[in-house]
Amino acid sequence: MKLKLILTTASLISGLFFAANWNVDGPRAKIMFSVKGPFGTVHGSFSGLKATIQFDEKDLAGSSITASIESKSVSTGVGLRNSDLRNKEIWLNSEKYPTISFHSKKIQKTANGFTALGELTIKSTTKEVGIPFTFTAKDNTGVFKGKFHINREDYKVGSKGGSVGDDITLTLEVPVKK
């Protein structure tokens, strides 16, 4: 009985020292997107990332990612376009749908890094996605980098067809520290 108590206590203490809790540096995080538009590729970004990241390469079953951004933070460098994206129902309507969120269900190892499998919610539509990513750590800091594609029509963003491409490429660079 004493041995079991000692082992349990040791396990809890080691968990405190080796916790895989990563704090996101939101102001430095980059959430970028690109989509083909009527006059070329449109590039933009979101800001204000909020996330809870539990990640340990040696404990993927215990790892998870939950993240959100405010849809009103969308920026393409063109004021009128930003206003349309933020305010029109056909696009993001940030008053009605204030957040875009992701919640992982599973993180798995891949040949090139990892994939976070989970649910992405945009405009109250939730779809299963896989986000391939890499993680580079140094001491108590690190960077998660990922790139994935979604079909905007799956999330009711924009109208079917039209002059805006269906495929949106999202690129993430998220600095973290313990």
C-alpha angles and dihedrals in degrees: 000000000000091000091054091050092049092049092048092049092047090050092051093048093048089049089057092053097043099038113151094217109141121191114213120230092221098185091054096042115110121212106176133173139188132194133169112258134186092271102034136298117336115216123196146151146214126219139196099059114191116190146160111211125186105177133161120160088212094050108041091154088061094044125099142164127209117176141165141178132190110254090217089067091073111128130181099165092253114099098206092047091048090051092051093047092049100041113028119090091223090062125032102315091200094193092061096032105031099170141047111202144183129197120184121222096184139004119207137183118249135183090263101036126292142323125219108210113199150103126306116197122198122165091353091302114121123198134173112251138172117221113198112209146164127218125207118187131189119178106309097343135072147163129231113204125186144162129194143152133235133184107240091210090061087065097040092248110151126346127298112273112347128125097304117088119244096225116080117190115209122196122191132194113175121178115204140180136192 
